[in-house]
Amino acid sequence: MDKNGAQSPHIAILPTPGMGHLIPIAELAKVLATRHGFSVTFITFSESASPAQKAFLDALPTTINSTRLPPVHLTDLPADAAIETLISLAPLRSIPALRSILADLKNTTNLVAFVADLFGGDTFDVARELGVPPYMFFPSNLMLLSLMLHLPELDATTTCEYRDLPAPLELPGCVPIPGAELLHPLQDRSNESYSWMVHHARKYREADGILVNTFADLEPEAAKILTQRQPDLPPIHLVGPLVQTGQPAVENCACLSWLDEQPSGSVLFISFGSGGTLTCEQTTELACGLEMSGQRFLWAIRSPSDSESNASYFTATSKGDPFAYLPEGFLERTKKLGMVVPSWAPQMQVLAHSATGGFLSHCGWNSTLESIMHGVPMICWPLYAEQRMNAVMLSEGTKLAMRPKCREDGVCGREEISRIVKELMEGEQGKKVRGRARDLQAAAVKAIDNHGDGGASCKTLADVADNLKKIN
């Protein structure tokens, strides 16, 4: 209730399974709740339920609550079904239960909008049936959104695999992208996951608006094009960068204590996200390259895996002792310059630390925005999903990052790793990238500034919120 006794505007949010998708959309919910007076209900999937997710949801403001959809039947799918297929079918098969939840919210709250993320377009019809405007939250950047908006046409006009395109794909306002660098599920057009991506791309146009987790100064040309009102597209609103806030400080953390002892800007942080792993060979080459570089490093290491597991998308797992896969004597030889920690490090606090001078990253969009918010330049090491596209944008478009060259077998050799690490940390190109990181950090902070006149992203979300409040 507001101070006049009226019900506050309410929003229902359906995030795709996976903490990487939940975190940014939860930040959106927190801003809507704390700055704009909305209440929120998260509708989550049983398949992604975990103690970590429950703790995360429970820590949100009291005006944000959650309810869980019942489990859906996915046992009819083949064992090798792609993760994109799984997380596409989960919302589709949950529609009857979702309809019931939304109808109840419609009767008990002032429900003004339903927000699904990039795999939830099939649920828009349910919202419209109930007279609730459907919106999409797009947790990545404008380059990927532009690709998705053009994908149905691309699918209809291209007969070969995209990796065999004779020239890079040119999307409006974006750096050209070689076909082999496109979104991972687009790399095999015979796989069911490809058909799902084309299907989702068509559903995007049915949203009343698309909220994108990026900001204009990061992708200026694409922003100019996509934020202009176009009759065949929903309005596109830039509301980022939305990165995780309000995390409790990590006490007695060995790696943070170790960073306290290192010179300012001297440490390269290495992490591949919650689900990223390397092969045994690549783990060895990375270790040897770091040792050859002579640079300080903090490495959050996982046990190698030569294949990606669908299960790891929902719950990150680590098999065995990751240190056992390091070259013999590596830890002893590098103990004065480096620190290796198993599986996890408090990434936001590491990136915020004055000793951190670079980030060797998988280029997941959450990690990219966190790096930008702390002014830390990057080395791109993409693994899956849209990460190769992000790497192209960051290294060739925004000039925020450097990217090593891999061998023909896809492995990045130790000599190349040593070269690029040294260049980022102490070379001339590294100085340019570092300066670019500082400039983008200032632009990112300004975009979400809520003081005075407010930043561009802050104003955009305020306008969206004001329009939703007018809905009866």
Secondary structure, DSSP 8 states (H G I E B T S, - for coil): --TTS---EEEEEE--SSHHHHHHHHHHHHHHHHHH--EEEEEE-GGG--HHHHHHHHTS-TTEEEEE------TTS-TT--HHHHHHHHHHHTHHHHHHHHHHHHHHSEEEEEEEETT-GGGHHHHHHTT--EEEEE-S-HHHHHHHHHHHHHHHH--S-GGG-SS-B--TTS--B-GGGS-GGGS-TTSHHHHHHHHHHHHHTTSS-EEES--TTTSHHHHHHHTS--TTS--EEE------------TT-HHHHHHHTS-TT-EEEEE-TTT----HHHHHHHHHHHHHHT-EEEEEE----SS--HHHHHS----S-GGGGS-TTHHHHTTTTEEEEES---HHHHHHSTTEEEEEE---HHHHHHHHHTT--EEE---STTHHHHHHIIIIIS--EE-----TTS---HHHHHHHHHHHHHSHHHHHHHHHHHHHHHHHHHHT--STT--HHHHHHHHHHHHHHT--
